[in-house]
Amino acid sequence: MSDISPTQPAATVNDAGVLPLATPPVPLSPEQQARQLRLAVRIWCSFILVACAALLAVGFKLDPVHPGKYPGTGAHEQLGLPACGMLELSGYPCPTCGCTTAVSFFAHGHLIQSFLTQPFGFAVALLAALLVPLTLIGVTTGKWVGPSMFWINWHWQYWVFGGIGTLLLGWVYKIIIIRMGIAF
């Protein structure tokens, strides 16, 4: 007996003697392509908007002047997290020591205090604050109004190495501040 039902047409072999795997996809119309692009922009912008708004909202909820053992650190302990193990054991801060405190100062509107606490935390909070309105526009309109994605992708090295450099400079700054016992 044959495996082909009478209602199913038999597969045809092409000139090369190969059975086609599937029919080629039907190309999308320009309107459908534009709709898909707007949906993709809305999805990505929604994700980034939620992440940045959550970062700033948590920073706003925390008390940036949390009494810690070292100046400009310890705000993350309000979230139930332990104190920085590296700072407790060695007396030297970890690369992100003070970032939560800096974000909290930024969210409360104390921008100079945020920068003086931890420059990298300030940069993260500033980027989040800039992305909130841009992504909100992207969610509502389906169009990205920020920097060109082509430009950002083309210059990714500057973003990565610039971020690492900012983190390292902020870390050196924080080591100096803590070791000298300077409180702002």
Helices and strands as residue ranges (DSSP letters): H 30-61, G 75-79, H 85-90, H 99-107, H 111-117, H 119-141, H 149-154, H 156-180
